[in-house]
Amino acid sequence: MTSQLHQTMQTLVSVFHTYSSQEGDKNKLSRRELKDLLQNELSDYLETQKDSTSIDKIMAELDENRDGEVDFQEFAILVASLSVACYDFFCENQQ
Amino acid sequence: MTSQLHQTMQTLVSVFHTYSSQEGDKNKLSRRELKDLLQNELSDYLETQKDSTSIDKIMAELDENRDGEVDFQEFAILVASLSVACYDFFCENQQ
């Protein structure tokens, strides 16, 4: 039986890949791919609709190796950080 | 509709909480709780059955603030790192 954590990691990779494989390098998110991912998957967490500068800010923060794209490691760190930031929220909603 | 990433983060917190709330601090994994989690959730990834020193090694690596326990941030970093390490494996299994 596949563990919950195995499925969680599988989902992380498949969500990333759904967007990263749209254009350019299949294993990296371009700015446009990142924008699509944030708006479809994380709109409840990140203010991305209001103005495009917020995408640039998030891109700059995620893109640690400064290659103008977001790779899976940078993306996994984003999801881990968001999970930590929302830990209390998720705990309350479990009771 | 809840996004896949929202569910992924929710699962991360609920799996962590299932084990962290067994004894002591409800929001931290003791050594015993970490052992249970690793053996039940990540046995495919980490050699934890063989000898108990492997648990101590993993504990030492995760416990960045040296409080003898693993908090959710340290746990989320483990899952993110494992996802990165298994990225290629997961990509191949999606095709």
N, CA and C atoms of all chains as a GROMACS GRO file, in nm:
protein
  570
    1MET      N    1   0.085  -0.119   0.000
    1MET     CA    2   0.000   0.000   0.000
    1MET      C    3   0.089   0.124   0.000
    2THR      N    4   0.062   0.221  -0.091
    2THR     CA    5   0.142   0.342  -0.100
    2THR      C    6   0.111   0.433   0.017
    3SER      N    7   0.215   0.479   0.084
    3SER     CA    8   0.193   0.564   0.202
    3SER      C    9   0.143   0.702   0.159
    4GLN      N   10   0.082   0.772   0.254
    4GLN     CA   11   0.031   0.907   0.227
    4GLN      C   12   0.144   1.000   0.184
    5LEU      N   13   0.260   0.983   0.250
    5LEU     CA   14   0.373   1.071   0.217
    5LEU      C   15   0.424   1.042   0.076
    6HIS      N   16   0.420   0.914   0.037
    6HIS     CA   17   0.462   0.879  -0.100
    6HIS      C   18   0.369   0.950  -0.199
    7GLN      N   19   0.238   0.943  -0.173
    7GLN     CA   20   0.142   1.010  -0.263
    7GLN      C   21   0.161   1.162  -0.262
    8THR      N   22   0.193   1.216  -0.144
    8THR     CA   23   0.215   1.360  -0.133
    8THR      C   24   0.332   1.403  -0.220
    9MET      N   25   0.442   1.328  -0.213
    9MET     CA   26   0.560   1.361  -0.292
    9MET      C   27   0.530   1.343  -0.441
   10GLN      N   28   0.455   1.238  -0.474
   10GLN     CA   29   0.418   1.212  -0.614
   10GLN      C   30   0.334   1.328  -0.669
   11THR      N   31   0.241   1.377  -0.586
   11THR     CA   32   0.155   1.489  -0.628
   11THR      C   33   0.238   1.615  -0.648
   12LEU      N   34   0.333   1.639  -0.557
   12LEU     CA   35   0.421   1.757  -0.570
   12LEU      C   36   0.489   1.756  -0.707
   13VAL      N   37   0.544   1.640  -0.743
   13VAL     CA   38   0.616   1.629  -0.870
   13VAL      C   39   0.519   1.642  -0.987
   14SER      N   40   0.403   1.579  -0.978
   14SER     CA   41   0.311   1.581  -1.094
   14SER      C   42   0.252   1.721  -1.114
   15VAL      N   43   0.221   1.791  -1.005
   15VAL     CA   44   0.170   1.929  -1.019
   15VAL      C   45   0.278   2.016  -1.082
   16PHE      N   46   0.401   2.005  -1.032
   16PHE     CA   47   0.512   2.084  -1.086
   16PHE      C   48   0.527   2.055  -1.236
   17HIS      N   49   0.526   1.926  -1.270
   17HIS     CA   50   0.551   1.883  -1.408
   17HIS      C   51   0.439   1.927  -1.502
   18THR      N   52   0.316   1.929  -1.452
   18THR     CA   53   0.202   1.973  -1.535
   18THR      C   54   0.229   2.113  -1.590
   19TYR      N   55   0.287   2.198  -1.506
   19TYR     CA   56   0.311   2.337  -1.550
   19TYR      C   57   0.449   2.352  -1.615
   20SER      N   58   0.550   2.285  -1.564
   20SER     CA   59   0.686   2.307  -1.615
   20SER      C   60   0.703   2.254  -1.756
   21SER      N   61   0.616   2.160  -1.795
   21SER     CA   62   0.634   2.099  -1.928
   21SER      C   63   0.557   2.172  -2.039
   22GLN      N   64   0.501   2.288  -2.007
   22GLN     CA   65   0.422   2.361  -2.108
   22GLN      C   66   0.512   2.424  -2.215
   23GLU      N   67   0.622   2.484  -2.173
   23GLU     CA   68   0.711   2.549  -2.271
   23GLU      C   69   0.856   2.539  -2.222
   24GLY      N   70   0.951   2.558  -2.314
   24GLY     CA   71   1.092   2.562  -2.276
   24GLY      C   72   1.139   2.437  -2.206
   25ASP      N   73   1.226   2.456  -2.107
   25ASP     CA   74   1.283   2.343  -2.031
   25ASP      C   75   1.173   2.270  -1.955
   26LYS      N   76   1.158   2.141  -1.982
   26LYS     CA   77   1.047   2.062  -1.924
   26LYS      C   78   1.058   2.048  -1.772
   27ASN      N   79   1.178   2.073  -1.719
   27ASN     CA   80   1.198   2.055  -1.575
   27ASN      C   81   1.216   2.186  -1.500
   28LYS      N   82   1.175   2.296  -1.565
   28LYS     CA   83   1.182   2.426  -1.498
   28LYS      C   84   1.059   2.510  -1.531
   29LEU      N   85   1.020   2.591  -1.436
   29LEU     CA   86   0.905   2.681  -1.457
   29LEU      C   87   0.954   2.814  -1.511
   30SER      N   88   0.904   2.850  -1.629
   30SER     CA   89   0.931   2.985  -1.679
   30SER      C   90   0.841   3.081  -1.599
   31ARG      N   91   0.856   3.211  -1.623
   31ARG     CA   92   0.773   3.308  -1.550
   31ARG      C   93   0.625   3.282  -1.578
   32ARG      N   94   0.593   3.257  -1.705
   32ARG     CA   95   0.451   3.236  -1.741
   32ARG      C   96   0.397   3.108  -1.677
   33GLU      N   97   0.479   3.002  -1.678
   33GLU     CA   98   0.434   2.876  -1.617
   33GLU      C   99   0.414   2.892  -1.467
   34LEU      N  100   0.508   2.968  -1.404
   34LEU     CA  101   0.495   2.992  -1.259
   34LEU      C  102   0.365   3.069  -1.231
   35LYS      N  103   0.337   3.168  -1.314
   35LYS     CA  104   0.215   3.248  -1.294
   35LYS      C  105   0.090   3.159  -1.303
   36ASP      N  106   0.085   3.073  -1.404
   36ASP     CA  107  -0.029   2.980  -1.419
   36ASP      C  108  -0.042   2.893  -1.295
   37LEU      N  109   0.072   2.838  -1.249
   37LEU     CA  110   0.069   2.747  -1.132
   37LEU      C  111   0.018   2.821  -1.009
   38LEU      N  112   0.073   2.939  -0.984
   38LEU     CA  113   0.035   3.015  -0.864
   38LEU      C  114  -0.114   3.050  -0.868
   39GLN      N  115  -0.162   3.090  -0.985
   39GLN     CA  116  -0.302   3.134  -0.994
   39GLN      C  117  -0.398   3.016  -0.985
   40ASN      N  118  -0.358   2.901  -1.039
   40ASN     CA  119  -0.448   2.784  -1.037
   40ASN      C  120  -0.439   2.705  -0.907
   41GLU      N  121  -0.318   2.699  -0.851
   41GLU     CA  122  -0.298   2.610  -0.737
   41GLU      C  123  -0.286   2.682  -0.602
   42LEU      N  124  -0.238   2.804  -0.604
   42LEU     CA  125  -0.207   2.870  -0.476
   42LEU      C  126  -0.271   3.008  -0.463
   43SER      N  127  -0.381   3.028  -0.537
   43SER     CA  128  -0.442   3.163  -0.534
   43SER      C  129  -0.492   3.197  -0.392
   44ASP      N  130  -0.526   3.096  -0.313
   44ASP     CA  131  -0.572   3.125  -0.176
   44ASP      C  132  -0.457   3.174  -0.087
   45TYR      N  133  -0.334   3.148  -0.130
   45TYR     CA  134  -0.218   3.176  -0.044
   45TYR      C  135  -0.141   3.300  -0.087
   46LEU      N  136  -0.139   3.324  -0.219
   46LEU     CA  137  -0.051   3.430  -0.268
   46LEU      C  138  -0.131   3.531  -0.350
   47GLU      N  139  -0.110   3.656  -0.322
   47GLU     CA  140  -0.181   3.764  -0.392
   47GLU      C  141  -0.124   3.778  -0.533
   48THR      N  142  -0.166   3.698  -0.628
   48THR     CA  143  -0.104   3.707  -0.760
   48THR      C  144  -0.195   3.772  -0.864
   49GLN      N  145  -0.326   3.782  -0.830
   49GLN     CA  146  -0.415   3.841  -0.933
   49GLN      C  147  -0.389   3.991  -0.947
   50LYS      N  148  -0.367   4.058  -0.834
   50LYS     CA  149  -0.371   4.205  -0.833
   50LYS      C  150  -0.275   4.263  -0.934
   51ASP      N  151  -0.144   4.235  -0.921
   51ASP     CA  152  -0.054   4.300  -1.017
   51ASP      C  153   0.061   4.208  -1.051
   52SER      N  154   0.114   4.230  -1.172
   52SER     CA  155   0.214   4.134  -1.221
   52SER      C  156   0.345   4.146  -1.143
   53THR      N  157   0.363   4.260  -1.071
   53THR     CA  158   0.490   4.272  -0.997
   53THR      C  159   0.496   4.165  -0.887
   54SER      N  160   0.378   4.120  -0.840
   54SER     CA  161   0.383   4.019  -0.731
   54SER      C  162   0.442   3.889  -0.785
   55ILE      N  163   0.416   3.860  -0.915
   55ILE     CA  164   0.475   3.740  -0.975
   55ILE      C  165   0.627   3.758  -0.979
   56ASP      N  166   0.670   3.877  -1.018
   56ASP     CA  167   0.815   3.902  -1.029
   56ASP      C  168   0.881   3.890  -0.891
   57LYS      N  169   0.810   3.938  -0.789
   57LYS     CA  170   0.867   3.930  -0.652
   57LYS      C  171   0.881   3.785  -0.610
   58ILE      N  172   0.776   3.707  -0.636
   58ILE     CA  173   0.780   3.565  -0.596
   58ILE      C  174   0.888   3.493  -0.677
   59MET      N  175   0.894   3.526  -0.806
   59MET     CA  176   0.995   3.463  -0.894
   59MET      C  177   1.136   3.492  -0.839
   60ALA      N  178   1.159   3.619  -0.803
   60ALA     CA  179   1.292   3.660  -0.755
   60ALA      C  180   1.325   3.586  -0.626
   61GLU      N  181   1.225   3.569  -0.540
   61GLU     CA  182   1.249   3.502  -0.411
   61GLU      C  183   1.276   3.352  -0.430
   62LEU      N  184   1.206   3.290  -0.525
   62LEU     CA  185   1.220   3.145  -0.544
   62LEU      C  186   1.348   3.111  -0.620
   63ASP      N  187   1.382   3.198  -0.717
   63ASP     CA  188   1.490   3.166  -0.812
   63ASP      C  189   1.627   3.186  -0.748
   64GLU      N  190   1.664   3.093  -0.656
   64GLU     CA  191   1.787   3.108  -0.578
   64GLU      C  192   1.910   3.106  -0.668
   65ASN      N  193   1.912   3.026  -0.774
   65ASN     CA  194   2.034   3.021  -0.857
   65ASN      C  195   2.032   3.123  -0.970
   66ARG      N  196   1.933   3.212  -0.966
   66ARG     CA  197   1.930   3.327  -1.058
   66ARG      C  198   1.939   3.287  -1.207
   67ASP      N  199   1.869   3.180  -1.244
   67ASP     CA  200   1.872   3.143  -1.387
   67ASP      C  201   1.743   3.187  -1.456
   68GLY      N  202   1.662   3.265  -1.388
   68GLY     CA  203   1.540   3.319  -1.449
   68GLY      C  204   1.427   3.219  -1.456
   69GLU      N  205   1.450   3.101  -1.394
   69GLU     CA  206   1.345   3.000  -1.392
   69GLU      C  207   1.339   2.936  -1.254
   70VAL      N  208   1.234   2.861  -1.228
   70VAL     CA  209   1.219   2.795  -1.097
   70VAL      C  210   1.229   2.645  -1.118
   71ASP      N  211   1.330   2.582  -1.056
   71ASP     CA  212   1.341   2.437  -1.072
   71ASP      C  213   1.264   2.368  -0.960
   72PHE      N  214   1.262   2.233  -0.964
   72PHE     CA  215   1.177   2.160  -0.869
   72PHE      C  216   1.222   2.183  -0.725
   73GLN      N  217   1.353   2.190  -0.702
   73GLN     CA  218   1.401   2.213  -0.564
   73GLN      C  219   1.349   2.346  -0.509
   74GLU      N  220   1.357   2.451  -0.592
   74GLU     CA  221   1.309   2.583  -0.549
   74GLU      C  222   1.158   2.579  -0.525
   75PHE      N  223   1.088   2.504  -0.606
   75PHE     CA  224   0.942   2.489  -0.590
   75PHE      C  225   0.909   2.412  -0.463
   76ALA      N  226   0.984   2.302  -0.436
   76ALA     CA  227   0.958   2.219  -0.316
   76ALA      C  228   0.980   2.302  -0.189
   77ILE      N  229   1.080   2.391  -0.194
   77ILE     CA  230   1.105   2.479  -0.078
   77ILE      C  231   0.988   2.575  -0.058
   78LEU      N  232   0.929   2.625  -0.169
   78LEU     CA  233   0.811   2.712  -0.158
   78LEU      C  234   0.697   2.639  -0.088
   79VAL      N  235   0.668   2.516  -0.133
   79VAL     CA  236   0.556   2.441  -0.076
   79VAL      C  237   0.583   2.409   0.071
   80ALA      N  238   0.707   2.372   0.102
   80ALA     CA  239   0.742   2.343   0.242
   80ALA      C  240   0.723   2.468   0.328
   81SER      N  241   0.768   2.583   0.277
   81SER     CA  242   0.757   2.709   0.353
   81SER      C  243   0.610   2.748   0.372
   82LEU      N  244   0.529   2.732   0.268
   82LEU     CA  245   0.386   2.764   0.279
   82LEU      C  246   0.319   2.671   0.381
   83SER      N  247   0.358   2.543   0.380
   83SER     CA  248   0.300   2.447   0.475
   83SER      C  249   0.332   2.489   0.618
   84VAL      N  250   0.457   2.532   0.639
   84VAL     CA  251   0.498   2.577   0.773
   84VAL      C  252   0.419   2.702   0.812
   85ALA      N  253   0.406   2.794   0.717
   85ALA     CA  254   0.335   2.920   0.746
   85ALA      C  255   0.188   2.893   0.779
   86CYS      N  256   0.131   2.788   0.719
   86CYS     CA  257  -0.013   2.760   0.737
   86CYS      C  258  -0.037   2.645   0.836
   87TYR      N  259   0.068   2.602   0.905
   87TYR     CA  260   0.059   2.486   0.995
   87TYR      C  261  -0.057   2.502   1.093
   88ASP      N  262  -0.063   2.615   1.162
   88ASP     CA  263  -0.169   2.635   1.263
   88ASP      C  264  -0.306   2.629   1.198
   89PHE      N  265  -0.319   2.692   1.080
   89PHE     CA  266  -0.447   2.693   1.008
   89PHE      C  267  -0.491   2.548   0.978
   90PHE      N  268  -0.398   2.468   0.928
   90PHE     CA  269  -0.432   2.329   0.893
   90PHE      C  270  -0.466   2.248   1.019
   91CYS      N  271  -0.392   2.273   1.129
   91CYS     CA  272  -0.417   2.198   1.253
   91CYS      C  273  -0.558   2.228   1.303
   92GLU      N  274  -0.594   2.359   1.300
   92GLU     CA  275  -0.729   2.395   1.350
   92GLU      C  276  -0.836   2.329   1.265
   93ASN      N  277  -0.812   2.318   1.134
   93ASN     CA  278  -0.915   2.264   1.044
   93ASN      C  279  -0.920   2.112   1.046
   94GLN      N  280  -0.832   2.050   1.127
   94GLN     CA  281  -0.838   1.903   1.136
   94GLN      C  282  -0.933   1.861   1.246
   95GLN      N  283  -0.946   1.952   1.350
   95GLN     CA  284  -1.028   1.909   1.465
   95GLN      C  285  -1.173   1.892   1.427
   96MET      N  286  -1.322   2.463  -0.534
   96MET     CA  287  -1.254   2.334  -0.540
   96MET      C  288  -1.113   2.350  -0.482
   97THR      N  289  -1.078   2.259  -0.389
   97THR     CA  290  -0.949   2.266  -0.324
   97THR      C  291  -0.841   2.220  -0.421
   98SER      N  292  -0.736   2.299  -0.433
   98SER     CA  293  -0.631   2.264  -0.529
   98SER      C  294  -0.551   2.144  -0.479
   99GLN      N  295  -0.482   2.080  -0.572
   99GLN     CA  296  -0.401   1.963  -0.536
   99GLN      C  297  -0.293   2.001  -0.435
  100LEU      N  298  -0.235   2.123  -0.455
  100LEU     CA  299  -0.128   2.164  -0.363
  100LEU      C  300  -0.184   2.191  -0.224
  101HIS      N  301  -0.307   2.245  -0.219
  101HIS     CA  302  -0.370   2.267  -0.087
  101HIS      C  303  -0.384   2.132  -0.017
  102GLN      N  304  -0.433   2.032  -0.089
  102GLN     CA  305  -0.449   1.898  -0.029
  102GLN      C  306  -0.314   1.839   0.010
  103THR      N  307  -0.213   1.862  -0.072
  103THR     CA  308  -0.079   1.811  -0.043
  103THR      C  309  -0.027   1.869   0.089
  104MET      N  310  -0.044   2.000   0.106
  104MET     CA  311   0.004   2.064   0.229
  104MET      C  312  -0.078   2.016   0.349
  105GLN      N  313  -0.209   1.998   0.327
  105GLN     CA  314  -0.297   1.951   0.434
  105GLN      C  315  -0.255   1.810   0.477
  106THR      N  316  -0.220   1.725   0.380
  106THR     CA  317  -0.176   1.588   0.412
  106THR      C  318  -0.044   1.590   0.487
  107LEU      N  319   0.048   1.677   0.445
  107LEU     CA  320   0.177   1.689   0.516
  107LEU      C  321   0.154   1.717   0.663
  108VAL      N  322   0.065   1.812   0.690
  108VAL     CA  323   0.038   1.851   0.830
  108VAL      C  324  -0.034   1.737   0.903
  109SER      N  325  -0.130   1.674   0.838
  109SER     CA  326  -0.207   1.570   0.909
  109SER      C  327  -0.122   1.446   0.937
  110VAL      N  328  -0.035   1.409   0.842
  110VAL     CA  329   0.054   1.294   0.867
  110VAL      C  330   0.148   1.328   0.983
  111PHE      N  331   0.206   1.446   0.980
  111PHE     CA  332   0.297   1.488   1.088
  111PHE      C  333   0.224   1.483   1.222
  112HIS      N  334   0.104   1.540   1.223
  112HIS     CA  335   0.027   1.551   1.348
  112HIS      C  336  -0.016   1.415   1.401
  113THR      N  337  -0.045   1.322   1.313
  113THR     CA  338  -0.084   1.186   1.354
  113THR      C  339   0.023   1.127   1.444
  114TYR      N  340   0.149   1.150   1.410
  114TYR     CA  341   0.259   1.092   1.489
  114TYR      C  342   0.303   1.185   1.601
  115SER      N  343   0.307   1.316   1.576
  115SER     CA  344   0.362   1.408   1.677
  115SER      C  345   0.272   1.418   1.801
  116SER      N  346   0.144   1.382   1.784
  116SER     CA  347   0.051   1.399   1.898
  116SER      C  348   0.042   1.274   1.985
  117GLN      N  349   0.127   1.174   1.961
  117GLN     CA  350   0.120   1.050   2.039
  117GLN      C  351   0.170   1.071   2.182
  118GLU      N  352   0.281   1.143   2.198
  118GLU     CA  353   0.334   1.163   2.334
  118GLU      C  354   0.403   1.300   2.341
  119GLY      N  355   0.423   1.351   2.464
  119GLY     CA  356   0.497   1.475   2.484
  119GLY      C  357   0.436   1.592   2.408
  120ASP      N  358   0.525   1.678   2.354
  120ASP     CA  359   0.481   1.799   2.281
  120ASP      C  360   0.402   1.758   2.156
  121LYS      N  361   0.279   1.805   2.149
  121LYS     CA  362   0.188   1.764   2.038
  121LYS      C  363   0.238   1.812   1.903
  122ASN      N  364   0.325   1.913   1.903
  122ASN     CA  365   0.370   1.970   1.775
  122ASN      C  366   0.516   1.936   1.744
  123LYS      N  367   0.567   1.833   1.812
  123LYS     CA  368   0.704   1.789   1.782
  123LYS      C  369   0.713   1.638   1.785
  124LEU      N  370   0.800   1.584   1.702
  124LEU     CA  371   0.821   1.439   1.698
  124LEU      C  372   0.933   1.402   1.793
  125SER      N  373   0.900   1.315   1.889
  125SER     CA  374   1.006   1.259   1.974
  125SER      C  375   1.079   1.154   1.891
  126ARG      N  376   1.185   1.096   1.945
  126ARG     CA  377   1.260   0.994   1.870
  126ARG      C  378   1.168   0.877   1.835
  127ARG      N  379   1.088   0.834   1.933
  127ARG     CA  380   0.999   0.718   1.909
  127ARG      C  381   0.894   0.752   1.803
  128GLU      N  382   0.838   0.872   1.810
  128GLU     CA  383   0.736   0.912   1.712
  128GLU      C  384   0.797   0.921   1.572
  129LEU      N  385   0.921   0.973   1.565
  129LEU     CA  386   0.990   0.984   1.436
  129LEU      C  387   1.013   0.844   1.379
  130LYS      N  388   1.053   0.751   1.466
  130LYS     CA  389   1.078   0.613   1.422
  130LYS      C  390   0.950   0.552   1.363
  131ASP      N  391   0.838   0.569   1.434
  131ASP     CA  392   0.710   0.516   1.385
  131ASP      C  393   0.677   0.576   1.248
  132LEU      N  394   0.693   0.707   1.237
  132LEU     CA  395   0.658   0.776   1.111
  132LEU      C  396   0.744   0.723   0.997
  133LEU      N  397   0.876   0.716   1.021
  133LEU     CA  398   0.968   0.673   0.915
  133LEU      C  399   0.935   0.531   0.871
  134GLN      N  400   0.908   0.443   0.969
  134GLN     CA  401   0.885   0.302   0.934
  134GLN      C  402   0.750   0.283   0.865
  135ASN      N  403   0.650   0.362   0.904
  135ASN     CA  404   0.517   0.346   0.843
  135ASN      C  405   0.501   0.422   0.712
  136GLU      N  406   0.566   0.537   0.703
  136GLU     CA  407   0.542   0.624   0.588
  136GLU      C  408   0.656   0.628   0.487
  137LEU      N  409   0.778   0.605   0.534
  137LEU     CA  410   0.892   0.627   0.443
  137LEU      C  411   0.986   0.508   0.438
  138SER      N  412   0.932   0.390   0.469
  138SER     CA  413   1.020   0.272   0.473
  138SER      C  414   1.081   0.244   0.335
  139ASP      N  415   1.012   0.285   0.228
  139ASP     CA  416   1.067   0.262   0.092
  139ASP      C  417   1.187   0.353   0.066
  140TYR      N  418   1.200   0.457   0.145
  140TYR     CA  419   1.301   0.559   0.115
  140TYR      C  420   1.420   0.554   0.210
  141LEU      N  421   1.394   0.515   0.335
  141LEU     CA  422   1.500   0.526   0.435
  141LEU      C  423   1.522   0.390   0.501
  142GLU      N  424   1.646   0.351   0.511
  142GLU     CA  425   1.684   0.223   0.571
  142GLU      C  426   1.668   0.232   0.724
  143THR      N  427   1.549   0.213   0.776
  143THR     CA  428   1.532   0.233   0.922
  143THR      C  429   1.513   0.101   0.996
  144GLN      N  430   1.482  -0.006   0.919
  144GLN     CA  431   1.458  -0.134   0.991
  144GLN      C  432   1.588  -0.189   1.047
  145LYS      N  433   1.692  -0.181   0.968
  145LYS     CA  434   1.815  -0.257   0.997
  145LYS      C  435   1.866  -0.228   1.139
  146ASP      N  436   1.902  -0.100   1.166
  146ASP     CA  437   1.959  -0.077   1.299
  146ASP      C  438   1.914   0.058   1.352
  147SER      N  439   1.910   0.065   1.484
  147SER     CA  440   1.851   0.185   1.544
  147SER      C  441   1.941   0.306   1.526
  148THR      N  442   2.070   0.280   1.493
  148THR     CA  443   2.159   0.396   1.476
  148THR      C  444   2.112   0.481   1.356
  149SER      N  445   2.044   0.413   1.258
  149SER     CA  446   2.000   0.492   1.142
  149SER      C  447   1.896   0.596   1.186
  150ILE      N  448   1.812   0.560   1.283
  150ILE     CA  449   1.712   0.656   1.334
  150ILE      C  450   1.787   0.774   1.398
  151ASP      N  451   1.890   0.740   1.477
  151ASP     CA  452   1.964   0.848   1.545
  151ASP      C  453   2.032   0.940   1.443
  152LYS      N  454   2.083   0.879   1.335
  152LYS     CA  455   2.150   0.960   1.231
  152LYS      C  456   2.050   1.055   1.166
  153ILE      N  457   1.932   0.998   1.132
  153ILE     CA  458   1.828   1.081   1.067
  153ILE      C  459   1.782   1.190   1.163
  154MET      N  460   1.763   1.152   1.288
  154MET     CA  461   1.720   1.248   1.392
  154MET      C  462   1.821   1.362   1.401
  155ALA      N  463   1.950   1.327   1.405
  155ALA     CA  464   2.056   1.428   1.420
  155ALA      C  465   2.055   1.523   1.299
  156GLU      N  466   2.031   1.465   1.182
  156GLU     CA  467   2.033   1.547   1.060
  156GLU      C  468   1.911   1.642   1.055
  157LEU      N  469   1.796   1.592   1.099
  157LEU     CA  470   1.673   1.673   1.090
  157LEU      C  471   1.668   1.779   1.200
  158ASP      N  472   1.717   1.744   1.318
  158ASP     CA  473   1.700   1.829   1.435
  158ASP      C  474   1.795   1.949   1.434
  159GLU      N  475   1.767   2.046   1.343
  159GLU     CA  476   1.859   2.158   1.321
  159GLU      C  477   1.874   2.243   1.446
  160ASN      N  478   1.769   2.261   1.527
  160ASN     CA  479   1.782   2.349   1.645
  160ASN      C  480   1.827   2.270   1.768
  161ARG      N  481   1.864   2.143   1.748
  161ARG     CA  482   1.923   2.062   1.856
  161ARG      C  483   1.839   2.057   1.984
  162ASP      N  484   1.708   2.044   1.969
  162ASP     CA  485   1.625   2.034   2.092
  162ASP      C  486   1.585   1.888   2.117
  163GLY      N  487   1.643   1.796   2.042
  163GLY     CA  488   1.617   1.654   2.066
  163GLY      C  489   1.485   1.607   2.008
  164GLU      N  490   1.418   1.701   1.935
  164GLU     CA  491   1.291   1.663   1.873
  164GLU      C  492   1.286   1.720   1.732
  165VAL      N  493   1.188   1.676   1.651
  165VAL     CA  494   1.176   1.725   1.513
  165VAL      C  495   1.046   1.804   1.503
  166ASP      N  496   1.056   1.933   1.470
  166ASP     CA  497   0.934   2.012   1.456
  166ASP      C  498   0.885   2.006   1.311
  167PHE      N  499   0.771   2.071   1.284
  167PHE     CA  500   0.710   2.057   1.152
  167PHE      C  501   0.800   2.115   1.043
  168GLN      N  502   0.867   2.226   1.072
  168GLN     CA  503   0.957   2.285   0.970
  168GLN      C  504   1.067   2.187   0.931
  169GLU      N  505   1.127   2.123   1.031
  169GLU     CA  506   1.234   2.026   1.004
  169GLU      C  507   1.179   1.907   0.926
  170PHE      N  508   1.057   1.867   0.957
  170PHE     CA  509   0.992   1.756   0.886
  170PHE      C  510   0.962   1.796   0.742
  171ALA      N  511   0.910   1.917   0.720
  171ALA     CA  512   0.874   1.962   0.585
  171ALA      C  513   1.000   1.968   0.497
  172ILE      N  514   1.113   2.005   0.556
  172ILE     CA  515   1.239   2.010   0.481
  172ILE      C  516   1.280   1.868   0.439
  173LEU      N  517   1.257   1.769   0.530
  173LEU     CA  518   1.286   1.628   0.496
  173LEU      C  519   1.204   1.586   0.374
  174VAL      N  520   1.074   1.612   0.378
  174VAL     CA  521   0.986   1.569   0.268
  174VAL      C  522   1.023   1.640   0.138
  175ALA      N  523   1.054   1.769   0.148
  175ALA     CA  524   1.095   1.844   0.027
  175ALA      C  525   1.224   1.784  -0.029
  176SER      N  526   1.320   1.754   0.057
  176SER     CA  527   1.449   1.698   0.013
  176SER      C  528   1.430   1.560  -0.050
  177LEU      N  529   1.345   1.477   0.012
  177LEU     CA  530   1.318   1.344  -0.045
  177LEU      C  531   1.251   1.356  -0.182
  178SER      N  532   1.159   1.453  -0.193
  178SER     CA  533   1.090   1.472  -0.323
  178SER      C  534   1.191   1.510  -0.431
  179VAL      N  535   1.285   1.599  -0.394
  179VAL     CA  536   1.388   1.640  -0.491
  179VAL      C  537   1.475   1.519  -0.527
  180ALA      N  538   1.514   1.441  -0.425
  180ALA     CA  539   1.601   1.326  -0.449
  180ALA      C  540   1.531   1.223  -0.540
  181CYS      N  541   1.398   1.213  -0.530
  181CYS     CA  542   1.323   1.111  -0.606
  181CYS      C  543   1.254   1.171  -0.728
  182TYR      N  544   1.286   1.295  -0.761
  182TYR     CA  545   1.218   1.365  -0.872
  182TYR      C  546   1.220   1.282  -1.000
  183ASP      N  547   1.337   1.235  -1.039
  183ASP     CA  548   1.348   1.160  -1.165
  183ASP      C  549   1.264   1.033  -1.158
  184PHE      N  550   1.268   0.966  -1.042
  184PHE     CA  551   1.190   0.842  -1.023
  184PHE      C  552   1.041   0.870  -1.044
  185PHE      N  553   0.992   0.978  -0.985
  185PHE     CA  554   0.850   1.011  -0.995
  185PHE      C  555   0.815   1.051  -1.139
  186CYS      N  556   0.906   1.125  -1.205
  186CYS     CA  557   0.879   1.167  -1.343
  186CYS      C  558   0.865   1.045  -1.433
  187GLU      N  559   0.958   0.948  -1.417
  187GLU     CA  560   0.953   0.828  -1.502
  187GLU      C  561   0.823   0.753  -1.479
  188ASN      N  562   0.774   0.751  -1.354
  188ASN     CA  563   0.655   0.673  -1.323
  188ASN      C  564   0.525   0.745  -1.361
  189GLN      N  565   0.540   0.867  -1.415
  189GLN     CA  566   0.419   0.937  -1.457
  189GLN      C  567   0.386   0.902  -1.601
  190GLN      N  568   0.496   0.870  -1.680
  190GLN     CA  569   0.468   0.846  -1.824
  190GLN      C  570   0.386   0.721  -1.846
   0.00000   0.00000   0.00000
